[in-house]
Amino acid sequence: MHLLLRFVILVGFAAVSTQCQRVGPAGGGVDRYNTSLRPAAPGGSVAPSGGTTSASRITREVNLKQDMVPRRTHGRKVVRPMVPRYITIHSTQNYSADAWKHSLALKNGALRSPKTRTGNRIGYLIWHFTVDDRVAIQHMPTNEQGEHADFHGPGNRLSIGIEMCEHRGSNRSATIERTAKLTAILMKSKGIPLANVKPHYHWPRAGRSPANKNCPHFLLDNGKPGKKWRWFQSRVNYYYQSLSS
């Protein structure tokens, strides 16, 4: 368990918009995942109850890197303490950028939130982790509030934001599995239940139409949580149970 503890220490320390708006042409990574509600274990076999994957293996497979936005700059210009109660899952809808390019954009202040009804902008975008099919990158501490979900609502104030990349040529299945592993570790380290792992859709955005964003779009059914989202929850739960056991 020493590797998991090291990971927890690291997480003590998210181009896209707060609404995961599209910034590239349609058509991203390749869908290679099975939406069956019964989770498959790594390698294709059906996952046993409680899981068999070790905590150290799950931690290694997340491949966590840190590339933090400096304090007092851009999205961290004002540091807002947070005790996370939720984890919010997004998709970037940016079909030309991997996790490292998103990290660079956040550090350069290239990503701004959309205008409000008064024509003003909330500020710079920032979330906690970006995940692609090769790596998970942390951009800010998990005890700081980001700007990634619902302006001044609980999605921002109380949740850790994870963005999944979908750039062309990427393996979407691998991105989803890495995200599920990261989510499980965060649940374990922060005491967050599976019921509090939410899609961006869950958080309505005041003044926007529609209020609930179709995000992460490839894990929703007709723009709403359904069979695909339950399948993702089953993957998260498989890894969580592995950590617990």
C-alpha positions as CSV (number, residue, x, y, z in Angstrom):
1,M,0.0,0.0,0.0
2,H,3.0,2.3,0.2
3,L,2.5,3.4,-3.4
4,L,-1.1,4.3,-2.8
5,L,0.0,6.4,0.3
6,R,2.5,8.2,-1.8
7,F,-0.2,9.0,-4.3
8,V,-2.5,10.3,-1.5
9,I,0.3,12.6,-0.5
10,L,0.6,13.9,-4.0
11,V,-3.1,14.6,-4.4
12,G,-3.0,16.6,-1.2
13,F,-1.2,19.3,-2.9
14,A,-7.8,20.4,-14.0
15,A,-8.6,23.4,-24.3
16,V,-11.9,23.5,-23.0
17,S,-14.3,25.7,-21.0
18,T,-16.1,25.5,-17.7
19,Q,-18.9,24.0,-19.8
20,C,-16.6,21.7,-21.8
21,Q,-17.5,23.7,-24.9
22,R,-16.3,22.4,-28.3
23,V,-13.1,24.0,-29.4
24,G,-12.3,21.8,-32.4
25,P,-14.1,20.0,-35.3
26,A,-16.2,17.0,-34.6
27,G,-14.6,13.6,-34.4
28,G,-12.2,12.7,-31.7
29,G,-10.8,9.5,-30.2
30,V,-11.9,6.0,-31.2
31,D,-14.6,4.3,-29.2
32,R,-13.3,0.9,-28.1
33,Y,-15.2,0.3,-24.9
34,N,-18.0,-2.1,-24.0
35,T,-21.1,-0.5,-22.4
36,S,-22.2,-3.7,-20.7
37,L,-23.4,-3.0,-17.1
38,R,-21.4,-6.0,-15.8
39,P,-17.8,-4.7,-15.6
40,A,-15.0,-6.5,-17.3
41,A,-11.7,-6.9,-15.4
42,P,-8.4,-5.8,-17.0
43,G,-7.6,-8.3,-19.7
44,G,-11.3,-8.9,-20.6
45,S,-12.5,-11.4,-18.0
46,V,-15.5,-10.6,-15.8
47,A,-14.5,-8.8,-12.6
48,P,-15.1,-10.8,-9.5
49,S,-16.9,-9.2,-6.5
50,G,-14.4,-7.1,-4.6
51,G,-11.8,-7.1,-7.4
52,T,-8.4,-8.6,-7.6
53,T,-6.2,-5.8,-8.9
54,S,-3.7,-4.6,-6.3
55,A,-3.6,-1.0,-5.1
56,S,0.0,-0.6,-6.2
57,R,-0.8,-1.8,-9.7
58,I,-3.8,0.6,-10.0
59,T,-1.6,3.4,-8.8
60,R,1.1,2.6,-11.3
61,E,-1.3,2.3,-14.1
62,V,-2.8,5.8,-13.5
63,N,0.7,7.2,-14.4
64,L,0.1,10.4,-12.4
65,K,2.3,13.4,-13.3
66,Q,2.2,16.9,-11.7
67,D,2.3,20.0,-13.8
68,M,0.8,22.5,-11.5
69,V,-0.5,25.9,-12.4
70,P,1.6,28.3,-10.2
71,R,-0.1,29.9,-7.3
72,R,-1.3,33.4,-7.8
73,T,-1.5,33.0,-11.6
74,H,-4.4,32.5,-13.9
75,G,-6.9,29.9,-12.5
76,R,-5.0,29.9,-9.2
77,K,-4.8,33.7,-9.0
78,V,-7.2,33.6,-6.1
79,V,-6.7,30.4,-4.0
80,R,-10.1,29.2,-2.7
81,P,-9.9,26.4,-0.1
82,M,-12.2,23.4,-0.6
83,V,-13.1,20.2,1.2
84,P,-14.1,18.0,-1.7
85,R,-17.4,16.1,-1.4
86,Y,-17.8,15.1,-5.1
87,I,-15.8,14.2,-8.2
88,T,-17.0,15.6,-11.5
89,I,-16.2,13.9,-14.8
90,H,-15.9,15.9,-18.0
91,S,-14.9,15.4,-21.6
92,T,-12.8,18.1,-23.3
93,Q,-14.5,18.1,-26.7
94,N,-11.2,19.4,-27.9
95,Y,-10.1,17.0,-30.7
96,S,-6.6,18.4,-31.2
97,A,-5.1,18.4,-27.8
98,D,-3.8,15.7,-25.4
99,A,-3.3,16.1,-21.6
100,W,0.0,17.8,-21.9
101,K,-1.3,20.5,-24.3
102,H,-4.3,21.1,-22.0
103,S,-1.8,21.5,-19.1
104,L,0.2,24.1,-21.1
105,A,-3.0,26.0,-22.0
106,L,-4.0,26.2,-18.3
107,K,-0.5,27.4,-17.2
108,N,-0.5,30.0,-20.0
109,G,-4.0,31.3,-19.1
110,A,-5.2,30.5,-22.5
111,L,-8.6,29.2,-21.3
112,R,-11.3,31.5,-20.1
113,S,-14.8,30.8,-18.9
114,P,-17.7,31.8,-21.1
115,K,-19.5,35.1,-20.7
116,T,-22.3,35.4,-18.2
117,R,-25.7,37.0,-19.0
118,T,-24.2,40.4,-18.1
119,G,-21.4,39.9,-20.6
120,N,-18.7,39.5,-18.0
121,R,-16.4,36.5,-17.7
122,I,-16.1,34.5,-14.5
123,G,-12.3,34.2,-14.9
124,Y,-9.8,31.6,-16.0
125,L,-10.7,27.9,-16.3
126,I,-9.0,25.4,-14.1
127,W,-9.7,21.8,-13.1
128,H,-7.7,19.3,-11.1
129,F,-6.7,16.5,-13.5
130,T,-6.6,15.9,-17.2
131,V,-6.5,12.3,-18.4
132,D,-5.7,10.8,-21.8
133,D,-4.8,7.4,-23.0
134,R,-1.2,7.7,-21.7
135,V,-1.1,9.8,-18.6
136,A,-3.0,11.7,-15.9
137,I,-1.8,15.2,-15.1
138,Q,-2.6,17.2,-12.0
139,H,-2.9,20.9,-12.4
140,M,-3.9,22.1,-8.9
141,P,-4.3,20.8,-5.3
142,T,-7.4,18.8,-4.6
143,N,-8.1,21.0,-1.6
144,E,-8.6,24.1,-3.8
145,Q,-11.7,25.0,-5.7
146,G,-11.6,24.9,-9.5
147,E,-13.6,26.6,-12.3
148,H,-14.9,23.7,-14.4
149,A,-18.6,23.0,-13.7
150,D,-21.3,25.4,-12.7
151,F,-19.9,28.9,-12.1
152,H,-20.6,29.6,-8.4
153,G,-22.5,26.3,-7.8
154,P,-21.6,23.2,-5.8
155,G,-20.0,21.6,-8.8
156,N,-17.2,24.1,-8.6
157,R,-17.3,24.7,-4.8
158,L,-17.3,21.1,-3.7
159,S,-15.9,18.8,-6.4
160,I,-12.7,17.6,-7.9
161,G,-12.8,18.1,-11.7
162,I,-11.4,15.5,-14.1
163,E,-11.3,16.2,-17.8
164,M,-11.0,13.3,-20.3
165,C,-9.2,14.0,-23.5
166,E,-10.6,12.8,-26.9
167,H,-8.1,14.0,-29.4
168,R,-7.8,12.3,-32.8
169,G,-6.0,9.0,-32.8
170,S,-6.3,8.5,-29.0
171,N,-7.7,5.3,-27.5
172,R,-10.9,6.4,-25.7
173,S,-11.2,3.1,-23.9
174,A,-7.8,3.5,-22.3
175,T,-8.7,7.1,-21.3
176,I,-11.9,5.9,-19.7
177,E,-10.1,3.1,-17.8
178,R,-7.4,5.5,-16.6
179,T,-10.1,7.9,-15.4
180,A,-11.9,5.2,-13.6
181,K,-8.7,4.2,-11.7
182,L,-7.9,7.8,-10.8
183,T,-11.5,8.3,-9.6
184,A,-11.4,5.2,-7.4
185,I,-8.1,6.4,-5.8
186,L,-9.5,9.8,-5.1
187,M,-12.7,8.3,-3.6
188,K,-10.5,6.1,-1.4
189,S,-8.2,8.9,-0.3
190,K,-10.9,11.6,0.2
191,G,-13.7,9.4,1.6
192,I,-16.0,10.2,-1.4
193,P,-18.8,7.6,-2.1
194,L,-19.6,6.3,-5.6
195,A,-22.9,8.2,-5.5
196,N,-21.0,11.4,-5.4
197,V,-19.1,10.8,-8.6
198,K,-21.1,12.9,-11.0
199,P,-21.1,13.7,-14.7
200,H,-20.8,17.4,-15.6
201,Y,-24.4,17.1,-16.7
202,H,-25.4,16.8,-13.0
203,W,-24.6,20.5,-12.3
204,P,-27.1,23.0,-13.9
205,R,-25.5,26.2,-15.1
206,A,-27.5,29.3,-14.1
207,G,-28.4,31.4,-17.1
208,R,-27.4,28.9,-19.7
209,S,-29.7,27.0,-22.1
210,P,-29.8,24.1,-21.8
211,A,-28.8,24.4,-18.1
212,N,-27.5,20.8,-18.0
213,K,-24.5,20.2,-20.3
214,N,-24.2,17.1,-22.5
215,C,-20.9,16.2,-20.9
216,P,-19.1,13.9,-20.9
217,H,-21.0,13.3,-24.1
218,F,-19.6,9.9,-24.9
219,L,-20.7,8.5,-21.5
220,L,-24.3,9.9,-21.7
221,D,-27.3,8.5,-23.6
222,N,-29.2,11.1,-25.6
223,G,-27.5,13.8,-23.5
224,K,-28.5,12.3,-20.1
225,P,-27.0,9.8,-17.7
226,G,-28.2,6.3,-18.5
227,K,-26.7,2.9,-19.4
228,K,-23.3,4.3,-20.5
229,W,-22.9,6.3,-17.3
230,R,-23.9,3.3,-15.1
231,W,-21.3,1.2,-17.0
232,F,-18.7,3.8,-16.2
233,Q,-19.7,3.8,-12.5
234,S,-19.3,0.0,-12.6
235,R,-15.7,0.4,-13.8
236,V,-15.0,3.0,-11.0
237,N,-16.5,0.6,-8.4
238,Y,-14.5,-2.3,-9.7
239,Y,-11.2,-0.4,-9.0
240,Y,-12.5,1.0,-5.7
241,Q,-13.4,-2.4,-4.4
242,S,-10.0,-3.6,-5.5
243,L,-8.4,-0.8,-3.4
244,S,-10.7,-1.6,-0.5
245,S,-9.8,-5.2,-0.4
